[in-house]
Amino acid sequence: MPFSVFDVFRIGIGPSSSHTVGPMLAVSRYLQALRPQLAEVVRVRTDLYGSLALTGVGHRTDFAVLLGLLGEQPHLVDPAASQLYVDRVLRDGRLLLGGVHAVPFDVATDLLFHKSETLPQHPNGMRLTAFDDRGNVLLARSYFSIGGGAVKDEDEINVRHADAHAAHEEPCPFASAAELLAWCERRRCSIADVVLHNESRYHDPAVTRDRVLEIWHVMRDCVERGLQTEGVLPGGLNLKRRAPGLYRQAMHGADGKLPADFAIMDTLSAFAIAVNEENASGGRVVTAPTNGSAGVIPAVLSYYTRSHPRAGDAAVLTFLLTAAGIGMLYKRNASISAAEMGCQGEIGVSASMAAAGLAAVMGGTPEQVENAAEIAMEHFLGMTCDPLNGLVQVPCIERNSMGAIKAVNAARMALMSDGSHIVSLDQVIETMRQTGVDMQVNYKETSLGGLAVNVVSC
């Protein structure tokens, strides 16, 4: 199934791409379908299932649903004002459906968490139902948040990949890393060039360039906000923001206990943690490829651009287009949903993408870039997703730091070789998929296993 670069990178708000961004987009799609009957609606109900129900409160799925019902979009909503919008609904017991049609709304009966039920198509399922004044169903529709903010409805999720591919043929179609490398050899070009060429199926090259740079600007701004904002993260864990302090230590030395060379690791950690602290507080972030792993790619790219001030927009484009190409392979052949793959599908994929992007801008061949992506993922295989209290905070925020550091190490190792290696990226992606299938459901974004049950939090 083909993907656009902007299926991999999406501008949204925290704390979760699958539990916040995805449900908002699902509600928006539902309202679009409901529009011809909107004036007849007197009640709308949302039912959440599986992981959306189990970690929905911590991931603010209820908050996202309400914003969606109000007609807000994740890439446009003002994060600072969004809480006011939701508080008004909770206070008044009414909402403007789609921003135009007033209906009563009671969260106790109209927003339901079915924690013991899962829809068969996907762990992140939700159903929206609208009723008229006689109690008749006007429209009922199921949606599935499949990872990274992507959404499918009950018809789309059953469409075969082959059918979807036939509908959106690309100039250089690739379903595997081997095919991607073959295109690079055939056209004597980079992975970024292949991705950009395929993107012409969806957008003019100038539009693609501008939108990719917009993605980078949102990432960069998120890093800066996170480095400057002090305080305690919301949600009840009373977790203090650490990025500003970490960055100050990285810039001025960590009291002389470690050699100055550790400043590289400290800076990467500060950048990654800055982004994910912003994400945890509901700020504007870019799914890269998810919100839970949103800090890895901005951290690595921020470090590169600061270390190479002459790099410019061309390097940013190469980095992000290369990373997007690798992300497409995971979306095609496995999943980036922690509810399906565990955290290997989030942090592992983001580290793999970041390693590839860094290897590319450092002059790596396509084979070395593929090797960097493989090395990074190989050492995240089997990682579970077990957030405390269902919040995207512990251990999620620190994992972004580890992902950034591993990505740099993987790129460096690949560049020090000639690109030949025993394990291919295709093999490691398939291994990740099989591992995710075999992983017990308790360890896949349910907060029913791992750290979530072994660490007491109040």
Order of alpha helices (4+ residues) and beta strands (2+ residues): alpha-beta-alpha-beta-alpha-alpha-alpha-beta-beta-alpha-beta-beta-beta-beta-alpha-alpha-alpha-alpha-alpha-alpha-beta-alpha-alpha-alpha-alpha-alpha-alpha-alpha-alpha
